[in-house]
Amino acid sequence: METKSISPHDILTNYLESHSLRKTAERFAILDEIYSSFGHFDIETLYESMKKKNYRVSLTTLYSNIDILIDAGLLVKHQFDKGNTYEKTMDCIRHDHFICRQCGKIYEVSLSKVEDVKEEVSQKYGFDVASHFLTLYGICSNCKELKNKK
């Protein structure tokens, strides 16, 4: 028997219907733009990207719809040093973050030890770990190289 995976569109549609919200073209255009992109983004970057593609969407519309996408479980908001950053939750491999304090670049890292810690917490304290966020700050190898060349 073949199982059909649920798409971001399906999730948004179900969320909007269950919360008696309108299914607008703008909402789905925002979702499509986010899910066709890679990595982290901020609202201003999303706004510029949509503007370049001739979408007529305001910053206010983006902010209100980002909140809807977060509530629907389609996005996660991170509050790193330089402000709010968002990333999609579906089609995303579980990862943590390393942020370079020099250039601000966000690196996605998979740390197997984190999974060990989650398992230990679960076993030792009887705690069901649903999710976690680990953010490491430092200087990336590119910035270290540039610094050493000076």
C-alpha positions in Angstrom: 0.0 0.0 0.0 1.4 3.4 -1.0 1.3 6.2 1.5 1.0 9.8 0.3 3.2 12.2 2.1 1.5 15.5 3.2 2.8 18.6 1.4 3.4 22.0 2.9 0.4 23.2 0.8 -1.8 20.5 2.5 -0.6 21.5 6.0 -1.3 25.2 5.3 -4.7 24.4 3.8 -5.7 22.3 6.8 -4.4 25.0 9.2 -6.3 27.8 7.5 -9.5 25.8 7.3 -9.3 24.7 11.0 -8.7 28.3 12.1 -11.4 29.8 9.8 -8.7 31.8 7.9 -8.9 32.7 4.2 -6.9 30.7 1.7 -5.3 33.6 -0.2 -3.0 33.5 -3.2 -0.5 35.6 -1.2 -0.2 33.1 1.6 0.5 30.3 -0.8 3.0 32.5 -2.8 4.9 33.2 0.4 4.9 29.5 1.3 6.1 28.6 -2.2 8.9 31.2 -2.1 10.1 29.9 1.3 9.9 26.2 0.3 11.7 26.8 -3.0 14.6 28.4 -1.2 17.4 26.9 0.7 18.6 27.7 4.2 17.8 30.5 6.7 16.2 33.8 5.9 15.0 37.0 7.5 11.8 38.9 6.6 13.7 41.6 4.6 15.5 39.0 2.5 12.2 37.2 1.8 10.6 40.6 0.9 13.4 41.4 -1.6 13.3 38.0 -3.1 9.6 38.2 -3.7 9.8 41.8 -5.0 12.4 40.7 -7.6 9.9 38.1 -8.8 7.2 40.8 -9.1 5.1 39.6 -6.2 3.2 42.5 -4.7 3.4 41.8 -1.0 4.0 44.2 1.9 6.3 43.7 4.9 3.2 43.8 7.1 1.7 40.9 5.1 4.9 38.9 5.3 5.2 39.4 9.1 1.6 38.3 9.7 1.8 35.3 7.4 5.1 34.2 8.9 3.4 33.9 12.2 0.7 31.8 10.6 3.3 29.5 9.0 5.1 29.2 12.4 1.8 28.3 14.1 1.0 25.8 11.3 4.4 24.1 12.0 5.8 24.9 8.6 8.5 27.3 9.9 10.7 27.7 12.9 11.9 31.1 14.2 15.4 31.4 15.6 16.6 34.4 17.6 20.3 34.5 16.9 22.6 37.5 17.8 21.7 39.5 14.7 17.9 39.2 15.0 15.2 36.8 14.0 16.0 34.2 11.4 13.5 31.6 10.0 13.8 28.2 8.3 11.4 25.7 7.0 10.6 22.6 9.0 9.7 20.1 6.3 12.2 18.5 4.0 14.9 19.6 6.5 17.5 17.2 8.0 17.7 17.5 11.8 20.6 19.9 12.5 22.0 22.5 14.9 23.7 25.8 14.2 27.2 27.3 14.3 27.2 31.0 13.8 30.3 32.9 12.9 30.6 36.1 15.0 32.9 37.6 12.4 30.9 37.2 9.1 27.5 36.2 10.6 27.2 33.2 8.4 25.0 30.4 9.7 26.4 26.9 9.3 24.1 23.9 9.8 25.9 21.1 11.7 24.8 17.6 12.6 26.3 16.5 15.9 25.8 12.9 16.8 26.6 13.6 20.5 23.4 15.7 20.8 21.4 12.7 20.0 23.2 10.8 22.8 22.4 13.6 25.2 18.7 13.5 24.2 18.7 9.7 24.8 20.4 10.1 28.1 17.9 12.7 29.3 15.1 10.5 28.2 16.4 7.5 30.0 17.7 9.2 33.1 14.8 11.6 33.8 11.9 9.9 31.9 11.6 13.0 29.8 10.3 12.7 26.2 12.4 15.0 24.2 10.2 16.5 21.4 12.7 19.0 20.0 15.9 20.9 20.8 17.9 23.9 19.5 21.6 24.1 19.9 23.5 27.1 18.7 27.2 27.5 18.8 29.0 30.8 18.3 32.6 31.3 17.3 34.8 32.1 14.3 34.6 30.1 11.1 37.6 28.7 9.3 37.3 31.3 6.5 37.4 34.2 8.9 40.2 32.7 10.9 42.2 32.4 7.6 41.5 36.0 6.7 42.5 37.1 10.2 45.8 35.1 10.0 46.7 36.6 6.6 46.6 40.2 8.0 
